[in-house]
Amino acid sequence: MVRKTRLMRQVEEKYKRPLERLLPEKYNEKGLPGMAEEMGISKGTLWYWLLKFNIKVERRAIAPGEELEVRRTA
């Protein structure tokens, strides 16, 4: 279990979602710079949070006509 800082709790309260779910969604939606700007925190802080919550960030190249599927495991 990750011990959450006051800033982490403030972000969770603002978005009404736990960081464990919020961070991957926002990263996919806005990317790291956009996410940091929207949340009002530094990119370094966000990278630290991603590491702390063990959230994997991978880049993939998808050719036209290809699809990428993401599955959630238990």
Sequence and secondary structure as in RCSB ss.txt:
>XXXX:A:sequence
MVRKTRLMRQVEEKYKRPLERLLPEKYNEKGLPGMAEEMGISKGTLWYWLLKFNIKVERRAIAPGEELEVRRTA
>XXXX:A:secstr
     HHHHHHHHHHTS HHHHHHHHHHHHHHHHHHHHHTS HHHHHHHHHHTT         TT         
